[in-house]
Amino acid sequence: MEQIAPVLEKMAEKLGVTCEYLWSVLLKQAPLSGITDIIQYMVLGIVTWIFVKFCIKVHHKIQESDWDEIAYLLLAFIGIFIAIYWTIIFFHFPETIWAFFNPEYWALKQILKSIP
């Protein structure tokens, strides 16, 4: 905790503002960051839904023998990418909650990320 004040003071000094102003900016940024996260979650949800619908269409086309089964390989790669992204979001979700319900903690975490 004693490391945070000097880091905040250095950041404020480099920006030419006071520590209080820098802290207030971070607190204002918290809900905006949370809203951005939610928009990203929604976009990924829509992309996942479209991907599932496309997978069903491809499966039906392969069953009708219109397409080659190699299409499953492409779908598998895309599916793995989407699954990895959902995993990343799963571990990032607490920060979204903090941004709305505990912006001071969110701001503190942002400062701690900047400490080498």
TAMOCOR-V34669 format. One record per pair of residues at least 6 apart in sequence whose ideal C-beta (glycine too) atoms are under 6 Angstrom apart, sorted by sequence separation. I is the first residue (numbers start at 1). J is the second residue. If there is no record, write none. Layout:
BEGIN
{{I,J} {I,J}}
END
This chain:
BEGIN
{{12,18} {61,67} {12,19} {62,69} {98,105} {99,106} {98,106} {9,19} {12,22} {8,19} {58,71} {55,75} {48,82} {37,96} {34,96} {34,99} {33,99} {34,100} {30,99} {30,103} {27,103} {30,106} {27,107} {26,107} {4,111} {7,115} {3,115}}
END
